[in-house]
Amino acid sequence: MPFVVTENCIRCKYTDCVEVCPVDCFHEGPNFLVIDPDECIDCTLCEPECPAKAIYPEDDVPAGQENYIALNAELAKAWPVITTRSEPLPDAAEWDGKTGKLDQLQR
């Protein structure tokens, strides 16, 4: 069961999770990260590293955010792999915890 990056990552893009991933399954977009479900080995290392609490096992994705399962798979095919930590977006703290951010996603 792969892990999924959900809505709270949008406009935050904390990258603490990518450094602990042993298989480099994270992909980076302009203001969001995704996990490639075909590469994820379900190691659970990334979930506790996410300061925004935006990573969930596929079976535990919060109600109303199930669309992020397909979105992760789609965008992982288009975005480059990220393997090293970088600074979060400048206004990440302002966006952390806000809901309804899907329209803020930059592809």
C-alpha positions as CSV (number, residue, x, y, z in Angstrom):
1,M,0.0,0.0,0.0
2,P,1.8,3.2,-1.2
3,F,1.8,6.4,0.7
4,V,0.0,9.5,-0.6
5,V,0.8,13.2,-0.3
6,T,-2.4,15.1,0.4
7,E,-3.8,18.7,0.3
8,N,-1.9,20.2,3.2
9,C,1.4,19.9,1.3
10,I,0.1,22.4,-1.3
11,R,1.8,25.8,-0.9
12,C,3.9,24.4,2.0
13,K,6.2,21.9,0.3
14,Y,8.2,20.8,3.2
15,T,10.9,18.4,2.0
16,D,11.9,16.7,5.3
17,C,10.3,13.5,4.0
18,V,12.4,13.1,0.8
19,E,15.7,12.6,2.7
20,V,14.5,9.5,4.5
21,C,13.0,7.8,1.5
22,P,15.2,4.8,0.6
23,V,13.8,4.5,-3.0
24,D,13.5,8.1,-4.2
25,C,9.8,8.0,-4.8
26,F,9.1,11.7,-4.2
27,H,8.6,14.0,-7.2
28,E,8.6,17.8,-6.9
29,G,6.3,20.3,-8.5
30,P,6.3,24.1,-8.1
31,N,4.4,24.1,-4.9
32,F,3.6,20.4,-4.0
33,L,5.3,17.1,-3.7
34,V,3.9,13.7,-4.8
35,I,4.8,10.1,-4.2
36,D,5.1,7.7,-7.1
37,P,2.9,4.7,-6.1
38,D,4.9,2.4,-8.3
39,E,8.1,3.2,-6.5
40,C,6.9,3.5,-2.9
41,I,7.8,0.5,-0.9
42,D,5.6,1.3,2.1
43,C,8.5,1.7,4.5
44,T,6.6,4.3,6.6
45,L,9.7,6.5,7.1
46,C,8.3,9.6,5.3
47,E,5.0,9.9,7.2
48,P,6.4,11.0,10.6
49,E,8.9,13.3,9.0
50,C,6.2,15.5,7.4
51,P,5.8,18.7,9.5
52,A,2.5,19.4,7.8
53,K,1.1,15.9,8.5
54,A,0.2,15.7,4.8
55,I,1.4,12.1,4.1
56,Y,-0.9,9.1,4.7
57,P,-1.1,5.4,3.7
58,E,-3.4,5.0,0.7
59,D,-6.0,3.3,2.8
60,D,-6.0,6.1,5.4
61,V,-6.3,9.1,3.2
62,P,-8.7,11.5,4.9
63,A,-12.3,11.5,3.7
64,G,-12.7,14.0,0.8
65,Q,-9.1,13.7,-0.2
66,E,-9.2,10.4,-2.1
67,N,-8.6,12.3,-5.4
68,Y,-5.0,12.8,-4.2
69,I,-4.3,9.1,-4.7
70,A,-4.8,9.5,-8.5
71,L,-3.2,12.9,-8.5
72,N,0.0,11.6,-6.9
73,A,0.2,8.9,-9.6
74,E,-0.5,11.3,-12.4
75,L,2.0,14.0,-11.3
76,A,4.7,11.6,-10.4
77,K,4.9,10.7,-14.1
78,A,5.4,14.4,-15.1
79,W,7.5,15.9,-12.3
80,P,11.2,15.2,-11.5
81,V,12.4,13.1,-8.6
82,I,13.6,15.0,-5.6
83,T,16.1,13.4,-3.2
84,T,17.5,16.2,-1.0
85,R,15.8,18.5,1.4
86,S,15.3,22.1,0.5
87,E,13.7,25.0,2.3
88,P,9.9,25.1,2.4
89,L,8.1,27.7,0.4
90,P,8.4,31.2,2.0
91,D,4.8,31.4,3.1
92,A,4.5,27.7,4.1
93,A,3.5,28.5,7.7
94,E,0.6,30.7,6.5
95,W,-0.8,27.8,4.4
96,D,-0.2,25.0,6.8
97,G,-3.5,23.7,8.0
98,K,-5.7,25.6,5.5
99,T,-8.2,23.5,3.6
100,G,-9.6,23.9,0.1
101,K,-6.1,24.4,-1.5
102,L,-6.5,22.2,-4.6
103,D,-7.1,25.3,-6.7
104,Q,-3.7,26.6,-5.5
105,L,-1.9,23.6,-7.0
106,Q,0.6,24.6,-9.7
107,R,1.3,22.0,-12.3
